[in-house]
């Protein structure tokens, strides 16, 4: 499919004015084919939302690769890339943002698959943004130290130099997130952008402040099932854990402690920010998926009609992600091992129950699991 055909399809889907957009497409097409990437970038930059940038940029990339394969020198292609990045950042800034959080093995991947079934939502996998924030702060601290030592210790200029403060660091971090996600936002129909970041469950105060308009979806699961699922997942993935020969009860106690602290931390944020925080129970998503998904879509501000609810439900189906297995059919080699509730009853003995109760008994009762 050539550039004009792609844009014609985009025009039909979005009901844009094909005459106006067609002229712009023709100009971009001619500029790219003659190697004038600076002009192509300027036209794209000025076109705003009139053009399907994702389709255009994909074809531009194909032409660039072809010309480079032919030995053509494309020195101006960096201009187009920079323009693309700028547009991506602006697209990211215009979207509604959300993050899926929760204790590991609480169903956050399941929820990610569900929301990605909606045509107006795009949710990435784990980006480890908490680690990124920590590394950025470490880098800035090291940089500030070096600058201070050079200026104070060697040159003696006193305060006549620049360093990062916390406000500056936050702006850098936010911009990094926008660059990261903006590079992937080529679908103009997406109005809601998110990421599955379970580890943010203990950092909602920080990220809620960094991203004051972002929403947070907290996935909660019976902590005993979290422990059992995590145990089998770690046995599959972590050879170091196997070498330690840990007892299940030891792992359960550690898991219960984290589960208790993480959920209390997230719920404190939720109590202070009710419009930005939504709790979803893993068990409710099993028992009444339509109701839960509808509430979720309404929370995100997207179309929550029966058609879209069903699209999301199918996208998160266990059979689809597990390769055709039904819930309850276990595959210890798979990330999606079993997909059921209450599996802890098949693995807990008295020592495990006592170990979990040390840290999690009160919260189990508070959440209605006991």
C-alpha positions as CSV (number, residue, x, y, z in Angstrom):
1,X,0.0,0.0,0.0
2,X,1.5,3.3,-1.0
3,X,1.4,6.6,0.8
4,X,-1.7,8.0,-0.9
5,X,-3.6,4.7,-0.3
6,X,-2.7,4.7,3.4
7,X,-3.8,8.3,3.8
8,X,-7.0,7.7,1.9
9,X,-7.9,4.9,4.3
10,X,-7.0,7.2,7.3
11,X,-9.2,9.9,5.8
12,X,-12.1,7.5,5.5
13,X,-11.7,6.2,9.0
14,X,-11.3,9.6,10.7
15,X,-13.7,11.6,8.3
16,X,-11.0,14.1,7.5
17,X,-11.1,16.4,4.5
18,X,-9.3,14.2,1.9
19,X,-8.7,17.1,-0.5
20,X,-6.7,19.1,2.0
21,X,-4.8,16.1,3.5
22,X,-4.2,14.7,0.1
23,X,-2.3,17.8,-1.0
24,X,-0.2,17.7,2.1
25,X,0.5,14.0,1.5
26,X,1.6,14.7,-2.0
27,X,4.0,17.4,-0.8
28,X,5.5,15.1,1.8
29,X,5.8,12.3,-0.6
30,X,7.6,14.4,-3.1
31,X,9.9,15.9,-0.5
32,X,10.9,12.5,0.9
33,X,11.5,10.9,-2.5
34,X,13.8,13.8,-3.5
35,X,15.7,13.5,-0.2
36,X,14.5,16.8,1.3
37,X,13.8,15.5,4.7
38,X,13.9,18.9,6.3
39,X,11.0,20.1,4.1
40,X,9.1,16.8,4.8
41,X,9.6,17.3,8.5
42,X,8.4,20.9,8.3
43,X,5.2,19.9,6.5
44,X,4.5,17.2,9.0
45,X,5.2,19.6,11.8
46,X,2.7,22.1,10.4
47,X,0.0,19.6,9.6
48,X,-1.1,19.1,13.2
49,X,-3.8,16.4,13.5
50,X,-4.8,16.7,9.9
51,X,-2.6,13.7,8.9
52,X,-2.2,10.2,10.1
53,X,1.3,10.6,11.3
54,X,1.8,7.0,12.2
55,X,1.1,5.8,8.7
56,X,3.2,8.6,7.1
57,X,6.2,8.1,9.3
58,X,6.1,4.3,8.8
59,X,6.3,4.8,5.0
60,X,9.0,7.5,5.4
61,X,11.0,5.0,7.3
62,X,10.6,2.5,4.6
63,X,11.8,5.0,1.9
64,X,14.8,6.0,4.1
65,X,15.8,2.3,4.4
66,X,15.4,1.8,0.7
67,X,17.5,4.9,-0.2
68,X,20.2,4.0,2.2
69,X,20.3,0.5,0.8
70,X,20.8,2.1,-2.6
71,X,23.8,4.1,-1.2
72,X,22.0,7.4,-1.1
73,X,23.4,9.8,1.6
74,X,20.5,11.2,3.7
75,X,22.1,13.8,5.9
76,X,18.9,15.6,6.6
77,X,17.0,12.5,7.9
78,X,17.9,13.5,11.5
79,X,15.8,16.6,11.1
80,X,12.8,14.4,10.3
81,X,13.6,12.1,13.3
82,X,13.8,15.1,15.6
83,X,10.5,16.4,14.3
84,X,8.9,13.0,14.9
85,X,10.2,13.0,18.5
86,X,8.8,16.4,19.1
87,X,5.4,15.4,17.8
88,X,5.5,12.2,19.9
89,X,6.1,14.3,23.0
90,X,3.2,16.6,22.3
91,X,1.0,13.6,21.6
92,X,2.0,12.2,25.0
93,X,1.3,15.5,26.7
94,X,-2.2,15.6,25.3
95,X,-3.3,12.2,26.5
96,X,-5.0,11.0,29.7
97,X,-2.4,9.0,31.7
98,X,-2.9,6.0,34.0
99,X,-0.8,3.4,35.7
100,X,-1.7,-0.2,36.7
101,X,-0.1,-1.0,40.0
102,X,-0.3,-3.8,42.6
103,X,1.7,-6.5,44.3
104,X,3.5,-9.0,42.0
105,X,1.3,-11.8,40.8
106,X,-1.9,-9.9,41.6
107,X,-3.2,-9.9,38.0
108,X,-1.7,-6.6,36.7
109,X,-0.7,-8.3,33.4
110,X,-4.3,-9.6,33.0
111,X,-5.6,-6.1,33.5
112,X,-3.1,-4.7,31.0
113,X,-4.4,-7.1,28.4
114,X,-7.9,-6.2,29.2
115,X,-7.5,-2.4,28.7
116,X,-5.5,-3.0,25.5
117,X,-8.6,-4.5,24.0
118,X,-10.1,-1.0,23.9
119,X,-9.3,0.9,20.6
120,X,-8.9,4.2,22.4
121,X,-6.4,2.9,25.1
122,X,-2.8,2.0,24.8
123,X,-1.0,0.4,27.8
124,X,2.6,-0.6,27.7
125,X,4.3,-3.4,29.7
126,X,6.5,-2.8,32.7
127,X,8.8,0.2,32.2
128,X,10.4,0.1,35.7
129,X,9.8,3.9,36.1
130,X,10.6,3.7,39.8
131,X,14.0,2.4,39.0
132,X,14.4,5.1,36.4
133,X,13.6,7.8,38.9
134,X,16.1,6.4,41.4
135,X,18.9,6.2,38.7
136,X,18.2,9.7,37.6
137,X,18.5,11.1,41.1
138,X,21.7,9.2,41.6
139,X,23.1,10.5,38.3
140,X,22.1,14.1,39.2
141,X,23.6,13.8,42.7
142,X,26.9,12.5,41.3
143,X,26.9,15.3,38.7
144,X,26.2,18.0,41.3
145,X,29.0,16.7,43.4
146,X,31.5,16.7,40.6
147,X,30.5,20.2,39.5
148,X,30.9,21.5,43.0
149,X,34.3,19.9,43.5
150,X,35.6,21.3,40.2
151,X,34.4,24.8,40.9
152,X,34.9,25.1,44.6
153,X,38.0,22.9,45.0
154,X,40.0,23.6,41.8
155,X,38.8,27.0,40.4
156,X,37.4,28.6,43.6
157,X,34.4,30.2,41.9
158,X,32.1,29.7,44.8
159,X,28.5,29.6,43.7
160,X,29.0,30.6,40.1
161,X,27.9,27.4,38.6
162,X,24.7,25.5,37.9
163,X,23.4,22.3,39.5
164,X,20.2,20.3,39.4
165,X,17.6,20.9,42.2
166,X,14.6,18.7,42.9
167,X,12.3,20.8,40.8
168,X,14.6,20.5,37.8
169,X,15.0,16.8,38.3
170,X,11.2,16.3,38.3
171,X,10.9,18.2,35.0
172,X,13.7,16.1,33.5
173,X,12.0,12.9,34.7
174,X,8.6,13.9,33.4
175,X,10.2,14.8,30.0
176,X,11.9,11.4,29.9
177,X,8.5,9.7,30.4
178,X,7.0,11.8,27.6
179,X,9.9,10.9,25.3
180,X,9.7,7.3,26.2
181,X,5.9,7.0,25.5
182,X,5.7,9.6,22.8
183,X,8.0,7.5,20.5
184,X,5.3,4.8,20.5
185,X,2.2,6.9,20.1
186,X,1.5,6.8,16.4
187,X,-2.2,5.9,16.7
188,X,-4.2,9.2,16.7
189,X,-7.3,7.4,18.0
190,X,-5.7,6.7,21.3
191,X,-6.8,9.1,23.9
192,X,-5.7,7.3,27.1
193,X,-2.1,6.1,27.6
194,X,-0.9,3.9,30.4
195,X,1.7,1.5,31.7
196,X,1.6,-1.5,33.9
197,X,4.0,-0.8,36.7
198,X,3.3,-3.0,39.7
199,X,6.2,-1.6,41.7
200,X,4.7,1.8,41.8
201,X,2.2,0.4,44.4
202,X,4.6,1.6,47.1
203,X,5.4,5.0,45.4
204,X,1.9,6.5,44.6
205,X,2.6,9.6,46.7
206,X,5.7,10.4,44.7
207,X,4.3,9.6,41.2
208,X,1.0,11.2,42.1
209,X,2.9,14.4,42.7
210,X,5.1,14.1,39.7
211,X,2.1,13.4,37.4
212,X,-0.7,15.4,39.0
213,X,-3.3,14.4,36.4
214,X,-2.5,10.7,36.2
215,X,-4.8,8.0,37.4
216,X,-3.9,4.9,39.2
217,X,-5.6,1.5,39.1
218,X,-4.7,-0.7,42.0
219,X,-5.2,-4.5,41.5
220,X,-5.7,-6.3,44.8
221,X,-5.7,-10.1,45.2
222,X,-6.0,-12.4,48.2
223,X,-2.4,-12.3,49.6
224,X,-2.3,-16.0,50.1
225,X,-2.9,-16.6,46.4
226,X,-0.3,-13.9,45.7
227,X,2.2,-15.9,47.7
228,X,1.4,-19.2,46.0
229,X,1.5,-17.7,42.5
230,X,4.7,-15.9,43.3
231,X,6.3,-19.0,44.8
232,X,5.7,-21.0,41.6
233,X,6.7,-18.1,39.4
234,X,10.0,-17.6,41.2
235,X,10.7,-21.3,41.2
236,X,10.3,-21.2,37.4
237,X,12.5,-18.1,36.9
238,X,15.0,-17.7,39.8
239,X,17.7,-20.3,40.0
240,X,19.2,-18.4,43.0
241,X,16.0,-18.9,44.9
242,X,16.0,-22.6,44.1
243,X,19.6,-22.9,45.4
244,X,18.6,-21.3,48.7
245,X,16.2,-24.2,49.4
246,X,13.6,-21.9,51.0
247,X,10.6,-23.4,52.6
248,X,7.3,-22.3,51.3
249,X,6.3,-21.0,54.7
250,X,9.4,-18.7,54.8
251,X,8.5,-17.2,51.5
252,X,4.9,-16.8,52.5
253,X,5.8,-14.8,55.6
254,X,8.0,-12.5,53.5
255,X,5.3,-12.1,50.9
256,X,2.6,-11.3,53.5
257,X,4.7,-8.6,55.0
258,X,5.2,-6.9,51.6
259,X,1.5,-7.4,50.6
260,X,0.3,-5.8,53.9
261,X,2.6,-2.8,53.6
262,X,2.1,-2.2,49.9
263,X,-1.7,-2.3,50.0
264,X,-1.9,0.0,53.1
265,X,0.5,2.5,51.3
266,X,-1.6,2.6,48.1
267,X,-4.9,2.9,49.9
268,X,-3.6,5.9,51.9
269,X,-3.0,7.6,48.6
270,X,-6.4,6.5,47.4
271,X,-8.2,8.0,50.4
272,X,-6.6,11.4,49.7
273,X,-7.1,11.2,45.9
274,X,-10.4,9.4,45.3
275,X,-10.9,10.8,41.8
276,X,-7.5,9.5,40.7
277,X,-7.6,6.0,42.3
278,X,-9.5,2.9,41.5
279,X,-9.3,-0.5,43.3
280,X,-10.1,-3.7,41.4
281,X,-10.3,-7.0,43.1
282,X,-8.8,-10.0,41.2
283,X,-11.7,-12.1,42.5
284,X,-14.3,-9.6,41.3
285,X,-12.8,-9.6,37.8
286,X,-13.3,-13.4,37.8
287,X,-16.9,-13.4,39.1
288,X,-18.3,-10.3,37.3
289,X,-16.0,-9.2,34.6
290,X,-18.5,-7.1,32.7
291,X,-19.4,-5.0,35.7
292,X,-15.7,-4.5,36.7
293,X,-14.5,-3.6,33.2
294,X,-17.4,-1.2,32.7
295,X,-16.5,0.7,35.9
296,X,-12.8,0.7,34.8
297,X,-13.5,2.2,31.4
298,X,-15.8,4.8,32.9
299,X,-13.0,5.7,35.4
300,X,-10.6,6.2,32.4
301,X,-13.1,8.3,30.6
302,X,-13.5,6.2,27.5
303,X,-16.5,4.5,25.7
304,X,-17.9,1.9,28.1
305,X,-20.6,0.5,25.9
306,X,-21.3,-3.2,25.9
307,X,-19.4,-3.6,22.7
308,X,-16.2,-2.2,24.1
309,X,-16.6,-4.0,27.4
310,X,-16.8,-7.3,25.5
311,X,-13.8,-6.4,23.4
312,X,-11.8,-5.9,26.6
313,X,-13.1,-9.0,28.2
314,X,-12.1,-11.1,25.2
315,X,-8.6,-9.4,25.0
316,X,-7.9,-10.5,28.6
317,X,-9.2,-14.1,28.2
318,X,-7.1,-16.7,29.9
319,X,-7.5,-19.0,26.9
320,X,-6.0,-16.4,24.6
321,X,-2.9,-15.6,26.6
322,X,-2.2,-19.2,27.8
323,X,-2.3,-20.7,24.3
324,X,-5.7,-22.3,24.6
325,X,-5.7,-23.7,28.1
326,X,-8.8,-23.3,30.3
327,X,-8.6,-21.7,33.7
328,X,-7.5,-24.3,36.2
329,X,-5.4,-26.2,33.7
330,X,-1.9,-25.8,35.2
331,X,1.3,-25.2,33.3
332,X,4.2,-24.6,35.6
333,X,6.3,-23.4,32.8
334,X,4.0,-20.5,31.9
335,X,3.8,-17.0,33.3
336,X,0.0,-17.7,33.2
337,X,0.2,-20.8,35.3
338,X,-3.3,-21.5,36.4
339,X,-5.5,-18.4,36.5
340,X,-7.9,-19.3,39.4
341,X,-8.9,-18.0,42.8
342,X,-8.3,-19.8,46.1
343,X,-5.4,-21.9,44.9
344,X,-3.7,-21.3,48.2
345,X,-6.0,-23.9,49.8
346,X,-4.2,-26.5,47.7
347,X,-0.8,-25.6,49.0
348,X,-1.0,-24.0,52.4
349,X,-0.4,-26.2,55.5
350,X,-0.6,-25.0,59.1
351,X,2.9,-23.5,59.0
352,X,2.0,-21.5,55.9
353,X,-1.2,-20.2,57.4
354,X,0.5,-19.2,60.6
355,X,3.3,-17.5,58.7
356,X,0.9,-15.4,56.6
357,X,-1.1,-14.5,59.7
358,X,1.9,-12.8,61.3
359,X,1.7,-9.9,58.9
360,X,-1.5,-10.3,56.9
361,X,-4.3,-11.6,59.1
362,X,-5.7,-8.1,59.9
363,X,-5.7,-7.0,56.3
364,X,-7.3,-10.3,55.1
365,X,-10.3,-9.5,57.4
366,X,-10.4,-5.8,56.4
367,X,-10.6,-6.8,52.8
368,X,-13.2,-9.4,53.4
369,X,-11.1,-12.5,52.5
370,X,-11.6,-13.9,56.0
